[in-house]
Amino acid sequence: MRTDMLQQILNDLNGSSADVEASALISKDGLMIASALPNGIDEDRVGAMSAALLSLGDRAGRELARGEIDRVMIQGEKGYVIMTSAGDEAVLTIIAKSNAKLGLIFLDIKRAAEALSKLI
């Protein structure tokens, strides 16, 4: 039941914008909790990288006196990977197109992260 609700939130996030291509909820340890990833993407690899990058971003924010971070974003020529905390124990990762409207996506991510954190 809970897993279905987590999956539905991810599916809704993917459907909220044509710019969002994939999403995943990952434990801070890097284990996949739920995902809406396309075929051919290794869930274990996405989980490990997402947890590591968010952890590194948190540390950089503290070390460089930037405070608590909201998100870690990677921009490549083919699009974005955006990671944000979903509560104290999970990371929400999304993959977006290169021409994505980031303001709208950030709003959708924030809403999804809040909903997911209530279920974890």
C-alpha positions in Angstrom: 0.0 0.0 0.0 2.7 2.5 1.0 4.9 1.5 -1.9 1.9 2.1 -4.2 1.5 5.6 -2.8 5.2 6.4 -3.2 5.1 5.1 -6.8 2.0 7.1 -7.6 3.7 10.3 -6.4 6.6 9.6 -8.6 4.4 8.9 -11.6 2.5 12.1 -10.9 5.7 14.0 -10.8 6.8 12.6 -14.1 3.4 13.4 -15.6 3.3 17.0 -14.2 5.6 18.3 -16.9 6.7 17.0 -20.3 10.2 18.2 -19.2 10.5 15.6 -16.4 11.8 12.3 -17.9 12.3 10.2 -14.8 12.3 10.3 -11.0 13.4 8.1 -8.1 13.2 8.0 -4.3 16.4 6.7 -2.7 17.4 6.1 0.8 20.3 8.2 2.2 22.3 4.9 2.1 21.8 4.7 -1.7 19.1 2.0 -1.8 16.2 2.4 -4.2 12.8 2.9 -2.4 10.7 3.6 -5.5 11.3 4.7 -9.0 9.8 5.8 -12.3 13.0 5.4 -14.4 13.0 4.4 -18.1 14.3 1.0 -19.2 18.1 0.8 -19.5 18.9 2.9 -16.4 20.6 1.0 -13.7 18.6 1.7 -10.5 21.4 0.6 -8.2 23.8 3.1 -9.9 21.3 5.9 -9.8 20.7 5.2 -6.1 24.4 5.2 -5.2 25.3 8.3 -7.1 22.3 10.3 -5.9 23.0 9.6 -2.2 26.7 10.3 -2.6 26.1 13.6 -4.5 23.5 14.9 -2.1 25.8 14.0 0.8 28.7 15.8 -0.8 26.5 18.8 -1.5 25.4 19.0 2.1 29.0 18.9 3.2 30.1 21.5 0.7 27.3 23.8 1.9 28.4 23.5 5.5 32.2 23.7 4.8 31.7 26.8 2.6 29.3 28.5 5.1 26.3 28.3 2.7 24.1 26.7 5.2 21.6 23.9 4.6 21.3 23.2 0.9 18.0 22.9 -1.0 19.1 20.9 -3.9 22.1 19.6 -6.0 21.8 20.1 -9.7 23.9 18.8 -12.5 23.5 20.4 -15.9 24.7 18.6 -19.0 24.3 19.1 -22.7 21.4 16.7 -22.7 19.6 17.9 -19.6 19.5 18.0 -15.8 19.8 15.7 -12.9 18.3 17.3 -9.7 18.5 15.9 -6.3 16.8 17.1 -3.1 16.1 15.7 0.3 12.7 14.0 0.9 12.7 14.1 4.7 15.6 13.1 6.8 16.1 9.6 5.3 15.6 9.9 1.6 16.7 11.6 -1.6 14.4 12.5 -4.5 16.2 12.5 -7.8 14.7 13.7 -11.1 16.0 13.7 -14.7 14.8 16.6 -16.8 15.2 17.7 -20.5 17.8 20.3 -21.4 15.1 22.9 -22.3 13.2 22.3 -19.1 11.5 25.2 -17.3 13.4 24.9 -14.0 11.2 27.2 -11.9 8.1 25.0 -12.5 10.1 21.8 -12.0 11.5 23.1 -8.7 8.0 23.8 -7.5 6.8 20.3 -8.6 9.9 18.7 -6.9 9.2 20.6 -3.7 5.6 19.4 -3.6 6.6 15.8 -4.4 9.4 15.8 -1.8 7.0 17.0 0.9 4.4 14.4 0.0 7.0 11.6 -0.1 8.6 12.6 3.2 5.2 12.2 4.9 5.0 8.6 3.7 8.5 7.5 4.7 
